[in-house]
């Protein structure tokens, strides 16, 4: 028997160092790790010890003889990786080394943001005994996209937050939630109280299509819709027109697939998740029967990952529809697939063929909802006068260029009727007060996490980045683990080299400053009180949690137990 890694894999590589026979790859020090969709276990080397099973934070690992039916193909997917990248048994296990001098006193680090990148950095820092970490977030709830970005029907992915419980419980860790940097405290304040500051604020701005009609009512960013159904306080008052039978999503990455699933799943199934109550009520009244996803290139270049694409085939009451002509690869694409370094490039194409073949053989069942994939089409104009009534798409052909295949529009267009268009074409970071910003890349310029005064410029001492604001919106939640490790290593190197200025004030003085500037700051006890209220309501309703969606409700949950920090 061997173990198998499946769809929920978060790529944080926690399983890699615990494997005694080095059978989990790619490891963070292998080039394939930068672009892999998941990790893979070599079945012929696995000794069935179960160490990876115990370490996995998202329950993505199963014995091969106990795979659930819908995950059955992952045994083949794991094996296929090693056909492309045969295992070298002479390689030593991956063990990161992050030494820290103890003769220089306590290293104090502020982290702005509390999403996965921030929390991985905090966990890595606190693996050392002489470090103190203060985490700031403008919301009263932590964990960023784990809470407000992961789709509610992916509870396994949300389990990654559980691994931070040990971190936040340490005396050397403090939460300062409901505290906004740039409002309640400044960057200069943070620098006075810490050796180093890490900005891990993500990339929350959406990219635009820059086509006519994009600003019409009924045209939204998919990020707004995701934040809305996840109960983000900033988006709880949004409304989306679900009165017509078709929704068009521009883009076909994993976020687009998340949105398509939420729009087509039976609301009774969603009622068992932590979806926001108001969103669940709206989806129960939804008239949507079909979601169309537009991809500017072909199935070989689609942005979705194989695990997320494969999982669509198991959605109850939902058909995946692909035109066989659109699934067929042109000569250039076929060559690109054969030469691709991606281990699952051919598998992605194979799945598109399978869905297309099923579409051709079985006539549409009108009792079922549909997710329709369109390839080699781009939006040209969003139609309508006072609001969205449709979208005009243009047919593309793929041509070879210096950066690979790109889409070139033809003269062929078509109009698609819809009242709701959601664009899902990527994220970008936004500039932060007092820090440099690379407008072209949408990131803060940096060298392996050290912030630079300009792209390719000089390091700004004591200031660092992690996560999407560092590298751009790439990878999955677990990718932030190795990203954060890299940034933390730079901090430790600078601390060890005595390049960091010592804090001017003490930790307790920082607590008093926070209390003065923001009396409603929420500490760890406050978050636990909010968490308890949500999970208690969830147990009564048979759900993981019932989210509080208004900041006032969250603060009230904290006040009832007197949990705001006062020092």
C-alpha positions in Angstrom: 0.0 0.0 0.0 1.2 3.6 -0.8 -0.2 6.9 0.2 -1.7 9.3 -2.3 -1.9 13.1 -2.3 -5.2 14.4 -3.6 -7.1 17.6 -4.6 -7.0 19.4 -1.3 -3.1 19.6 -1.3 -2.1 23.1 -0.2 1.5 22.9 -1.3 2.9 24.1 2.0 5.3 21.1 1.9 4.9 20.3 5.7 4.9 16.6 4.6 8.3 16.8 2.8 10.7 16.9 5.8 8.9 14.2 7.8 9.1 11.6 5.0 11.9 9.2 6.0 12.4 7.9 2.5 12.3 11.2 0.5 9.3 10.1 -1.6 7.4 13.4 -1.7 8.2 15.8 -4.5 8.7 18.4 -5.8 10.5 19.7 -2.7 10.9 23.5 -2.1 14.5 23.3 -3.3 13.6 21.7 -6.6 12.8 23.9 -9.6 9.4 22.2 -10.3 8.1 23.5 -6.9 7.7 27.0 -8.2 5.0 26.1 -10.6 3.6 22.8 -9.4 -0.1 22.5 -8.8 0.3 20.0 -6.0 2.8 17.6 -4.4 3.1 13.9 -5.3 4.1 10.7 -3.6 6.2 8.1 -5.4 4.2 4.9 -5.0 7.2 2.6 -5.5 9.2 4.2 -2.7 6.5 5.0 -0.2 6.9 2.7 2.9 3.4 3.2 4.3 4.7 4.9 7.5 1.9 7.5 7.7 4.2 10.3 8.7 2.9 12.5 5.9 -0.7 11.7 6.8 -0.2 13.0 10.3 1.6 16.1 9.2 -0.8 17.2 6.4 -2.7 20.3 7.5 -5.6 19.9 5.1 -6.3 16.1 5.1 -5.3 15.7 1.5 -3.4 12.4 1.9 -5.1 8.9 1.7 -4.0 5.3 1.5 -4.3 4.2 -2.1 -6.7 1.5 -1.1 -9.0 3.9 0.7 -9.3 6.7 -1.9 -12.9 8.1 -2.1 -14.5 7.4 -5.5 -14.3 10.9 -6.6 -10.6 11.0 -5.9 -9.7 7.7 -7.5 -7.7 9.1 -10.3 -5.1 10.7 -8.0 -3.2 7.4 -7.7 -2.5 7.7 -11.4 -1.8 11.5 -11.1 0.8 10.9 -8.4 2.4 8.1 -10.5 2.5 10.2 -13.6 4.6 12.8 -11.9 7.4 10.3 -11.5 7.2 9.2 -15.1 8.2 12.7 -16.0 10.5 13.3 -13.1 12.1 10.0 -12.0 13.1 10.0 -8.3 16.7 10.3 -7.5 17.1 8.1 -4.3 20.5 9.7 -3.6 19.0 13.1 -2.8 18.9 13.9 0.9 15.6 14.9 2.5 14.8 18.6 2.4 15.5 20.2 5.8 15.4 24.0 5.9 18.0 25.6 8.2 17.2 29.0 9.8 19.9 29.7 12.4 19.4 32.7 14.7 21.9 34.2 17.0 20.9 34.2 20.7 23.5 36.6 22.0 21.8 39.7 20.5 18.7 39.6 22.7 15.1 39.2 21.4 14.3 39.8 17.8 11.0 41.8 17.6 9.0 41.7 14.3 5.8 43.3 13.3 3.7 41.7 10.6 1.1 43.7 8.7 -1.7 41.3 7.5 -2.8 38.1 9.0 -3.4 35.9 6.0 -1.4 32.7 5.2 1.8 34.5 4.2 1.7 36.5 7.5 0.9 33.5 9.6 3.5 31.2 8.0 6.1 33.9 8.7 5.0 34.2 12.3 5.2 30.4 12.7 8.7 30.3 11.2 9.9 33.2 13.3 8.5 31.7 16.5 10.3 28.4 16.0 13.1 30.3 17.7 13.0 31.0 21.4 14.3 34.6 21.2 11.6 36.2 18.9 8.5 38.2 19.6 5.9 38.8 16.9 3.1 41.3 16.7 0.5 40.8 13.9 -1.8 43.6 12.8 -4.9 43.4 10.7 -7.5 46.1 9.9 -10.4 43.5 10.4 -11.4 42.1 13.7 -10.9 38.5 12.3 -7.6 37.0 11.1 -6.4 34.6 8.4 -7.2 36.7 5.3 -8.1 34.7 2.2 -8.4 31.5 4.3 -11.6 33.1 5.7 -12.7 35.4 2.9 -11.3 33.8 -0.2 -11.5 30.0 0.0 -14.8 28.8 -1.4 -17.2 27.5 1.3 -17.5 24.1 -0.4 -13.7 23.6 0.2 -13.6 23.1 4.0 -10.5 21.0 3.8 -8.5 24.0 2.4 -9.7 26.1 5.3 -8.2 23.6 7.7 -4.8 25.2 7.1 -5.8 27.8 9.7 -5.9 25.1 12.4 -2.1 24.7 12.1 -1.7 28.3 13.3 -3.4 27.7 16.6 -0.1 26.6 18.2 1.6 29.8 16.9 -1.0 32.3 18.1 -1.2 30.6 21.6 2.5 31.4 22.2 3.2 34.2 24.8 5.7 35.6 22.2 2.8 36.2 19.8 0.2 39.0 19.9 -2.8 39.8 17.7 -3.7 43.5 17.1 -6.9 43.1 15.1 -9.2 45.9 14.0 -6.0 48.0 13.8 -5.3 49.7 10.5 -1.7 50.6 9.6 -1.8 54.0 7.9 -4.7 55.0 10.1 -4.3 54.0 13.7 -0.6 53.4 13.5 1.9 54.5 10.9 4.8 52.7 9.3 7.2 54.9 11.3 5.4 53.8 14.5 6.1 50.2 13.7 9.7 50.8 13.0 10.2 52.5 16.4 8.9 49.4 18.2 10.5 46.6 16.1 13.7 45.4 14.6 11.8 44.5 11.4 8.4 44.9 9.8 7.0 42.4 7.3 4.2 43.6 5.0 2.0 40.6 4.0 -1.0 42.4 2.7 -1.8 40.4 -0.4 -2.9 41.6 -3.8 -6.5 42.5 -3.3 -7.1 44.8 -6.4 -8.6 43.1 -9.4 -7.3 43.6 -13.0 -9.7 45.3 -15.5 -10.7 44.2 -19.0 -10.5 47.7 -20.4 -13.3 47.2 -22.8 -16.5 49.2 -23.5 -19.3 48.6 -21.0 -17.1 47.3 -18.2 -18.6 49.8 -15.8 -22.2 49.0 -16.5 -24.4 47.7 -13.6 -24.2 44.0 -13.7 -20.5 43.9 -14.5 -18.3 43.1 -11.5 -15.0 41.7 -10.4 -15.2 38.0 -9.4 -13.2 39.1 -6.3 -16.3 41.1 -5.2 -18.5 38.1 -5.6 -16.1 35.8 -3.7 -15.8 38.3 -0.8 -19.6 38.7 -0.8 -20.5 35.0 -0.5 -17.7 34.5 2.1 -19.1 37.2 4.4 -16.3 39.8 4.1 -17.6 42.9 6.0 -16.6 45.3 3.1 -18.8 43.4 0.7 -21.8 42.3 2.7 -24.0 45.0 1.3 -23.3 44.1 -2.4 -26.0 42.8 -4.7 -25.7 40.7 -7.8 -28.3 40.1 -10.5 -29.1 36.4 -10.4 -32.4 36.8 -12.2 -31.3 35.4 -15.6 -30.4 31.9 -16.5 -26.9 32.6 -17.7 -23.8 34.1 -16.0 -20.6 34.8 -18.0 -17.2 34.7 -16.2 -14.3 36.1 -18.1 -11.3 34.0 -17.2 -10.8 30.3 -16.3 -8.5 30.2 -13.3 -9.3 28.5 -10.1 -11.2 31.6 -8.8 -13.4 31.4 -11.8 -14.1 27.7 -11.1 -14.9 28.5 -7.5 -17.5 31.1 -8.6 -19.0 28.7 -11.2 -19.4 26.0 -8.6 -21.1 28.3 -6.1 -23.5 29.5 -8.8 -24.4 26.0 -9.9 -24.4 23.9 -6.7 -27.6 23.0 -5.0 -28.2 25.6 -2.2 -29.1 22.8 0.1 -25.5 21.6 -0.2 -24.2 25.1 0.4 -26.3 25.3 3.5 -24.0 22.8 5.2 -21.0 25.2 4.7 -19.9 28.5 6.2 -21.2 30.6 3.3 -22.7 33.9 4.4 -26.4 33.6 5.3 -27.4 36.5 3.0 -25.6 34.9 0.1 -27.2 31.6 0.7 -30.6 33.3 0.7 -29.8 35.0 -2.6 -28.6 31.7 -4.2 -31.8 30.0 -3.1 -33.7 32.5 -5.2 -31.2 32.4 -8.1 -32.5 31.6 -11.6 -29.0 30.8 -12.9 -28.9 27.5 -14.8 -25.7 28.0 -16.9 -22.3 29.5 -16.2 -20.1 30.2 -19.2 -16.3 30.6 -18.7 -14.3 32.4 -21.4 -10.6 31.5 -21.9 -8.6 33.5 -24.4 -6.4 30.6 -25.2 -6.9 26.8 -25.5 -7.4 24.0 -23.0 -3.6 23.4 -22.9 -3.1 27.0 -21.6 -6.1 27.2 -19.3 -5.3 28.8 -16.0 -7.2 26.4 -13.8 -5.3 23.6 -12.0 -5.9 19.9 -12.9 -7.3 19.1 -9.4 -9.9 21.8 -9.5 -10.9 21.0 -13.1 -11.1 17.3 -12.4 -13.4 17.9 -9.4 -16.0 19.6 -11.5 -16.9 16.2 -12.9 -18.2 15.1 -9.5 -20.5 18.0 -8.8 -24.0 16.7 -8.1 -26.6 17.9 -10.6 -24.1 19.8 -12.7 -22.8 19.0 -16.2 -19.5 20.2 -17.6 -20.0 21.2 -21.3 -17.2 21.6 -23.8 -17.5 21.9 -27.6 -15.2 19.1 -29.1 -14.0 21.5 -31.7 -12.9 24.0 -29.1 -11.2 21.2 -27.1 -9.1 20.1 -30.1 -5.5 21.3 -30.0 -3.9 23.1 -32.8 -0.4 22.0 -33.9 1.4 24.7 -32.0 -0.5 23.9 -28.8 0.2 20.2 -29.1 3.9 20.9 -29.5 3.8 23.2 -26.5 2.2 20.5 -24.4 4.8 17.9 -25.4 7.6 20.3 -24.4 5.9 21.7 -21.3 7.8 21.3 -18.0 4.5 20.9 -16.2 3.9 17.3 -15.3 0.2 17.5 -15.7 0.0 19.5 -18.9 -1.1 16.5 -20.9 -3.5 15.5 -18.2 -5.2 18.9 -18.4 -5.8 18.4 -22.1 -6.9 14.9 -21.6 -9.6 16.0 -19.1 -10.9 18.6 -21.6 -11.2 15.9 -24.2 -13.1 13.6 -21.8 -15.5 16.4 -20.9 -16.0 17.3 -24.6 -16.5 13.6 -25.5 -19.2 13.3 -22.8 -20.8 16.5 -24.1 -21.0 15.1 -27.6 -22.4 11.7 -26.6 -25.0 12.8 -24.2 -27.6 15.5 -25.0 -28.0 18.2 -22.4 -30.3 17.3 -19.5 -32.4 20.4 -18.9 -33.0 19.3 -15.2 -29.3 19.8 -14.5 -27.2 23.0 -14.4 -24.3 23.5 -16.7 -20.8 24.9 -16.5 -19.7 25.7 -20.1 -16.0 26.1 -21.0 -15.3 28.3 -24.0 -11.8 28.3 -25.4 -9.9 30.8 -27.6 -12.4 33.6 -27.1 -12.0 37.0 -25.5 -14.5 39.7 -24.4 -14.7 42.6 -26.8 -17.5 44.6 -25.3 -20.1 44.3 -22.5 -23.4 45.1 -24.0 -26.3 47.2 -22.6 -27.4 50.7 -22.1 -28.5 51.1 -18.5 -27.2 47.7 -17.4 -25.6 44.6 -18.7 -27.7 42.7 -21.3 -24.9 40.6 -22.9 -21.3 40.3 -23.9 -19.7 40.4 -27.3 -16.8 37.9 -27.7 -14.2 37.6 -30.4 -12.8 34.4 -31.6 -9.0 34.1 -31.2 -6.3 32.1 -33.0 -3.1 31.2 -31.2 0.2 32.4 -32.7 3.8 31.9 -31.6 5.6 34.8 -30.0 8.8 35.4 -27.9 6.9 34.5 -24.7 5.2 31.4 -26.1 1.7 31.2 -27.6 -0.6 34.2 -27.4 -4.1 34.9 -28.5 -4.7 37.0 -31.6 -8.2 38.2 -32.3 -9.9 37.3 -35.6 -12.9 38.9 -37.4 -15.3 36.4 -36.0 -17.5 37.6 -33.1 -20.6 36.4 -31.2 -23.0 37.9 -28.7 -23.8 36.0 -25.5 -26.9 37.0 -23.6 -26.5 37.6 -19.9 -27.3 40.1 -17.2 -24.2 39.3 -15.0 -20.6 39.4 -16.1 -17.9 38.6 -13.6 -14.3 39.3 -14.6 -11.7 36.9 -13.2 -8.5 37.9 -14.9 -6.1 38.2 -12.0 -5.2 40.3 -9.0 -2.6 43.0 -8.4 -1.3 44.7 -5.3 -1.9 48.3 -4.3 0.6 50.9 -3.1 1.1 51.4 0.7 1.8 54.7 2.4 5.5 55.4 2.8 6.6 52.4 0.8 7.9 52.1 -2.8 5.7 50.3 -5.3 6.2 48.7 -8.7 3.2 49.8 -10.8 4.1 47.5 -13.7 4.2 44.4 -11.6 1.7 45.4 -8.9 4.1 44.4 -6.2 6.5 46.1 -3.7 10.0 45.9 -5.2 12.1 43.5 -3.3 15.0 41.1 -3.3 14.0 37.7 -1.8 11.7 39.6 0.6 14.0 42.6 1.4 12.1 45.7 0.3 14.1 47.9 -2.2 13.7 51.6 -2.8 12.9 50.9 -6.5 13.0 47.8 -8.8 16.6 46.7 -8.9 17.4 49.4 -6.3 18.9 49.5 -2.8 17.5 47.7 0.3 15.5 49.7 2.8 16.8 48.4 6.1 14.4 46.6 8.4 11.4 46.4 6.0 10.3 43.2 4.3 7.5 41.6 2.3 5.9 38.2 2.0 3.1 36.6 0.0 1.4 38.1 -3.1 2.5 41.6 -2.5 6.1 40.2 -2.7 5.8 37.8 -5.7 2.5 38.6 -7.4 -0.7 36.6 -7.3 0.8 33.2 -8.0 0.6 29.8 -6.3 -1.8 28.4 -3.7 -2.1 28.9 0.0 0.7 26.6 0.9 3.1 28.3 -1.6 3.2 31.1 1.0 5.1 28.8 3.4 8.3 28.6 1.4 7.8 32.3 0.4 7.6 33.3 4.1 10.6 31.1 4.9 12.7 33.0 2.4 11.7 36.3 3.8 12.3 35.2 7.4 15.7 34.0 6.4 16.6 37.5 5.2 15.4 39.0 8.5 17.5 36.5 10.5 20.6 37.1 8.3 20.2 40.9 8.8 19.7 40.4 12.5 22.6 38.1 12.9 24.7 40.6 10.9 23.6 43.4 13.3 22.1 45.4 10.4 18.8 46.1 12.1 18.1 49.0 14.3 17.1 48.2 17.9 13.5 49.2 18.9 13.2 52.5 20.7 10.2 51.4 22.9 9.2 48.3 24.7 6.5 45.7 23.8 4.3 46.9 26.7 4.6 50.5 25.5 3.4 49.3 22.1 0.4 47.7 23.7 -0.5 51.0 25.4 0.0 52.9 22.1 -2.4 50.5 20.3 -5.0 50.9 23.1 -4.8 54.7 22.9 -5.0 54.9 19.1 -7.6 52.2 18.7 -9.6 51.4 21.9 -11.6 48.8 20.0 -8.4 46.8 19.1 -9.1 43.0 19.3 -6.5 40.7 20.8 -6.3 36.9 20.8 -9.0 36.5 23.4 -11.2 38.8 21.4 -10.7 36.7 18.3 -11.4 33.5 20.3 -14.6 35.0 21.5 -15.7 35.8 18.0 -14.6 32.4 16.8 -16.6 30.7 19.7 -19.7 32.6 18.8 -19.5 31.6 15.2 -18.7 28.0 15.7 -21.3 27.6 18.5 -24.0 28.9 16.1 -22.6 26.6 13.4 -22.9 23.5 15.6 -26.6 24.3 16.3 -27.2 24.7 12.5 -25.1 21.7 11.4 -22.5 23.9 9.8 -18.8 24.6 10.4 -19.6 28.1 11.6 -22.2 30.9 11.0 -20.1 34.0 10.2 -20.6 37.4 11.7 -20.4 39.7 8.8 -20.7 43.2 10.4 -17.7 44.7 12.2 -20.1 45.9 14.9 -21.3 42.3 15.5 -17.7 41.1 15.8 -16.8 43.8 18.3 -19.9 43.1 20.3 -18.9 39.4 20.6 -15.6 40.6 22.0 -17.1 43.2 24.4 -19.4 40.7 26.1 -16.3 38.9 27.5 -14.2 42.0 28.0 -11.5 40.8 25.7 -10.1 44.0 24.3 -6.6 44.4 25.3 -6.0 47.2 27.9 -2.4 47.8 29.0 
